[in-house]
């Protein structure tokens, strides 16, 4: 059995669940990229793969993860090639894809499905969509992320495993192609497996709310955004958007515009005064 998850934090909690149940024993494979943001056109050919790499290089340039694209630590294509090889060599091997109801997991699922079709009947999905679980305080909650579920609760979740149907293998990849043809940069989950897309500046309006007349580290602005906004995304994407907002000329900045702890931002004095009037 091979388990596939889409978040680093999911690996640890699933490993703990496996320790509680021998029937779950198997390798855990992590899909690392965040397919809920960035270009997704032609991701199964060299042109699209390189375009996405180039975009990530731009996003991460000068930031906390500068150089990450080239260091080999994130290579989903190598990961999936090894996965496909394993499945072809062992006809008895099966795959369980774990996904919670969030745009990150669902986008990853759509990207992955292209490589799984030849193994139809051996690939299972566990989509924890609007399902109640018990948290550490004994209260019922509806998890948005797998890693928020207690390991012992995964033992109940395994009963949800079902094979991905032939119909899904036909319809879902078409949905991903439709999304890729829209050429937009942000994907939001509306419900079920329905993703809607927005332009790259989708988060900017909310991000601006946390840039005030007082100097704040970029990291603090991002932290406020992540804790208070309805729709959130990765901090590196937000750091990139802050840098673009600064480049537009609407904000004052001090420090070197690199990592989120290296510089501070505030609204320009003239803008602040105009708003107060």
C-alpha positions as CSV (number, residue, x, y, z in Angstrom):
1,X,0.0,0.0,0.0
2,X,1.2,3.5,-0.9
3,X,-0.3,6.6,0.7
4,X,-0.2,9.9,-1.1
5,X,-0.6,13.2,0.8
6,X,-0.2,16.8,-0.3
7,X,1.1,18.6,2.9
8,X,4.3,18.1,4.9
9,X,2.3,18.1,8.2
10,X,0.1,15.3,6.9
11,X,3.0,12.9,6.7
12,X,3.6,12.8,10.5
13,X,0.0,12.4,11.6
14,X,-0.5,9.6,9.0
15,X,2.6,7.9,10.2
16,X,1.3,7.9,13.7
17,X,-2.0,6.5,12.5
18,X,-0.1,3.7,10.7
19,X,1.6,2.8,13.9
20,X,-1.9,2.3,15.5
21,X,-3.2,0.0,12.7
22,X,-1.1,-2.6,10.8
23,X,-3.7,-2.7,8.0
24,X,-2.6,0.9,7.1
25,X,1.1,0.0,6.9
26,X,2.7,1.3,3.7
27,X,5.0,4.0,2.2
28,X,3.9,7.6,2.5
29,X,4.6,9.7,-0.6
30,X,4.4,13.5,-0.5
31,X,3.4,15.7,-3.4
32,X,5.1,19.0,-2.5
33,X,4.2,21.7,-5.0
34,X,1.1,23.9,-4.3
35,X,-0.9,23.6,-7.5
36,X,-3.6,26.0,-6.1
37,X,-1.4,28.9,-7.2
38,X,0.7,29.6,-10.3
39,X,0.5,28.6,-14.0
40,X,-0.9,25.2,-14.7
41,X,-1.1,25.1,-18.5
42,X,0.7,22.2,-20.2
43,X,2.0,20.8,-17.0
44,X,2.6,17.3,-18.5
45,X,5.0,18.6,-21.2
46,X,8.4,20.3,-21.0
47,X,7.1,23.7,-22.0
48,X,4.5,23.9,-19.2
49,X,6.9,22.4,-16.6
50,X,9.6,24.9,-17.3
51,X,7.1,27.8,-17.3
52,X,6.0,26.9,-13.9
53,X,9.6,26.5,-12.6
54,X,10.3,30.0,-14.0
55,X,7.3,31.4,-12.2
56,X,8.3,29.8,-8.9
57,X,11.9,31.2,-9.3
58,X,10.4,34.7,-9.7
59,X,8.1,34.2,-6.6
60,X,10.9,32.9,-4.4
61,X,13.7,35.2,-5.7
62,X,15.3,37.1,-2.8
63,X,13.0,35.5,-0.3
64,X,13.4,32.9,2.5
65,X,13.3,30.1,0.0
66,X,15.4,31.6,-2.8
67,X,17.1,28.8,-4.8
68,X,14.6,26.2,-3.7
69,X,13.5,25.5,-7.3
70,X,16.9,24.4,-8.3
71,X,18.1,22.4,-5.3
72,X,16.1,19.3,-6.1
73,X,14.1,19.2,-2.9
74,X,10.8,19.8,-4.7
75,X,10.5,17.5,-7.8
76,X,7.0,16.1,-8.1
77,X,7.8,14.7,-11.5
78,X,10.6,12.6,-10.2
79,X,8.3,11.5,-7.3
80,X,5.5,10.5,-9.7
81,X,7.9,8.7,-12.1
82,X,9.1,6.5,-9.2
83,X,5.5,5.9,-8.2
84,X,4.5,4.8,-11.6
85,X,7.5,2.6,-11.8
86,X,6.6,0.9,-8.6
87,X,3.0,0.3,-9.7
88,X,4.1,-1.2,-13.0
89,X,6.6,-3.6,-11.4
90,X,4.1,-4.8,-8.8
91,X,0.6,-5.5,-10.1
92,X,-0.6,-6.1,-6.5
93,X,0.4,-2.7,-5.3
94,X,-2.4,-0.2,-4.5
95,X,-2.5,3.6,-3.9
96,X,-4.5,5.5,-1.4
97,X,-4.8,9.2,-2.1
98,X,-5.7,11.2,1.0
99,X,-7.3,14.7,0.5
100,X,-9.2,17.1,2.8
101,X,-11.6,19.8,1.6
102,X,-9.1,22.5,0.7
103,X,-7.9,24.0,-2.6
104,X,-4.4,22.7,-2.0
105,X,-5.3,19.0,-1.7
106,X,-7.9,19.1,-4.5
107,X,-5.6,20.9,-6.9
108,X,-2.9,18.3,-6.1
109,X,-5.4,15.5,-6.7
110,X,-6.3,16.9,-10.1
111,X,-2.6,17.2,-11.1
112,X,-1.8,13.7,-10.0
113,X,-4.8,12.0,-11.7
114,X,-3.2,12.2,-15.1
115,X,-0.5,9.7,-14.0
116,X,-2.9,7.3,-12.3
117,X,-5.3,6.4,-15.1
118,X,-3.4,3.3,-16.2
119,X,-3.9,1.9,-12.7
120,X,-7.6,2.3,-12.6
121,X,-9.1,-0.2,-10.0
122,X,-5.9,0.0,-7.9
123,X,-6.1,3.7,-7.0
124,X,-8.3,4.7,-4.0
125,X,-9.4,8.1,-2.8
126,X,-10.2,9.1,0.7
127,X,-11.7,12.5,0.4
128,X,-12.7,13.9,3.8
129,X,-15.4,16.2,2.4
130,X,-17.7,17.7,5.1
131,X,-17.2,14.8,7.4
132,X,-17.2,15.2,11.2
133,X,-14.3,14.1,13.4
134,X,-13.6,14.3,17.1
135,X,-10.8,16.7,18.2
136,X,-8.5,16.4,21.2
137,X,-11.1,18.1,23.4
138,X,-13.8,15.6,22.5
139,X,-15.7,18.0,20.3
140,X,-17.0,17.4,16.8
141,X,-15.3,19.4,14.1
142,X,-15.1,19.4,10.3
143,X,-11.4,19.3,9.3
144,X,-10.1,21.4,6.4
145,X,-6.6,19.9,6.7
146,X,-5.7,16.3,7.3
147,X,-3.0,17.1,9.9
148,X,-5.7,18.6,12.2
149,X,-7.2,15.1,12.6
150,X,-6.1,13.0,15.5
151,X,-4.1,9.9,14.5
152,X,-6.7,7.5,16.1
153,X,-9.5,9.2,14.1
154,X,-7.7,8.1,10.9
155,X,-8.7,4.5,11.8
156,X,-12.3,5.5,11.2
157,X,-11.4,7.5,8.1
158,X,-9.9,4.4,6.4
159,X,-13.4,3.0,6.0
160,X,-14.1,5.8,3.5
161,X,-11.5,4.5,1.0
162,X,-13.1,3.8,-2.4
163,X,-11.7,3.2,-5.9
164,X,-11.5,6.2,-8.2
165,X,-14.1,5.3,-10.9
166,X,-13.5,5.1,-14.6
167,X,-15.9,8.0,-15.0
168,X,-13.8,10.2,-12.6
169,X,-10.7,9.3,-14.6
170,X,-12.4,10.6,-17.7
171,X,-14.2,13.7,-16.3
172,X,-11.7,15.1,-13.7
173,X,-8.7,15.4,-16.0
174,X,-11.0,17.3,-18.4
175,X,-11.8,19.7,-15.6
176,X,-8.1,20.3,-14.9
177,X,-7.5,21.0,-18.6
178,X,-10.4,23.5,-18.5
179,X,-8.9,25.3,-15.6
180,X,-5.4,25.3,-17.2
181,X,-6.8,26.9,-20.3
182,X,-8.2,29.8,-18.3
183,X,-4.6,30.9,-17.7
184,X,-5.3,32.3,-14.2
185,X,-3.1,32.1,-11.1
186,X,-5.2,31.4,-8.1
187,X,-7.6,28.5,-7.4
188,X,-10.2,28.6,-4.7
189,X,-12.4,25.6,-3.6
190,X,-16.1,26.3,-3.8
191,X,-17.2,22.9,-2.5
192,X,-16.8,19.3,-3.3
193,X,-14.1,19.2,-6.0
194,X,-15.2,22.4,-7.7
195,X,-12.4,24.9,-8.2
196,X,-12.9,28.4,-9.4
197,X,-10.1,30.7,-10.5
198,X,-9.0,34.2,-10.0
199,X,-6.1,36.5,-11.2
200,X,-2.8,36.5,-9.4
201,X,-3.8,39.6,-7.4
202,X,-6.7,37.9,-5.8
203,X,-5.3,38.2,-2.3
204,X,-4.0,41.7,-2.7
205,X,-7.2,43.5,-1.5
206,X,-7.2,41.7,1.8
207,X,-3.4,41.9,2.2
208,X,-3.6,45.7,1.9
209,X,-5.9,45.8,5.0
210,X,-3.0,44.7,7.2
211,X,-0.5,47.3,5.9
212,X,-1.1,50.3,8.3
213,X,0.4,53.7,8.9
214,X,2.8,52.1,11.3
215,X,6.0,50.3,10.3
216,X,5.6,46.5,10.4
217,X,7.8,43.6,9.3
218,X,6.5,41.9,6.2
219,X,6.3,38.7,8.2
220,X,3.9,40.4,10.7
221,X,1.6,41.6,7.9
222,X,1.6,38.1,6.5
223,X,0.9,36.6,10.0
224,X,-2.1,38.9,10.4
225,X,-3.4,38.0,7.0
226,X,-3.1,34.3,7.6
227,X,-4.9,34.4,11.0
228,X,-7.8,36.6,9.9
229,X,-8.6,36.2,6.2
230,X,-11.2,33.9,4.9
231,X,-9.1,32.8,2.0
232,X,-5.4,32.2,2.6
233,X,-2.4,30.8,0.7
234,X,1.3,30.1,1.3
235,X,3.5,32.8,3.0
236,X,6.0,32.8,0.1
237,X,3.2,33.7,-2.3
238,X,2.1,36.5,0.0
239,X,5.6,37.8,0.4
240,X,5.8,38.0,-3.4
241,X,2.6,40.0,-3.5
242,X,3.8,42.4,-0.9
243,X,6.9,43.0,-3.0
244,X,4.8,43.7,-6.0
245,X,2.6,46.1,-4.0
246,X,5.8,48.0,-2.9
247,X,6.9,48.1,-6.5
248,X,3.7,49.8,-7.5
249,X,4.8,52.8,-5.4
250,X,1.9,52.9,-2.9
251,X,3.9,52.1,0.2
252,X,7.0,53.2,2.1
253,X,9.6,50.6,2.9
254,X,12.7,50.4,5.0
255,X,15.3,47.6,5.0
256,X,16.4,45.3,2.3
257,X,13.5,43.8,0.4
258,X,14.4,40.1,0.7
259,X,13.2,37.8,3.4
260,X,10.0,38.7,5.3
261,X,12.0,39.6,8.4
262,X,14.4,41.9,6.5
263,X,12.2,44.8,5.7
264,X,9.3,46.9,7.1
265,X,6.3,48.4,5.3
266,X,3.7,51.1,5.9
267,X,1.3,53.2,4.0
268,X,2.6,56.4,2.5
269,X,2.0,59.4,4.7
270,X,0.1,61.2,2.0
271,X,-2.3,58.3,1.5
272,X,-2.8,57.9,5.2
273,X,-3.7,61.6,5.5
274,X,-6.1,61.5,2.5
275,X,-7.9,58.5,4.0
276,X,-8.3,60.2,7.4
277,X,-9.7,63.3,5.8
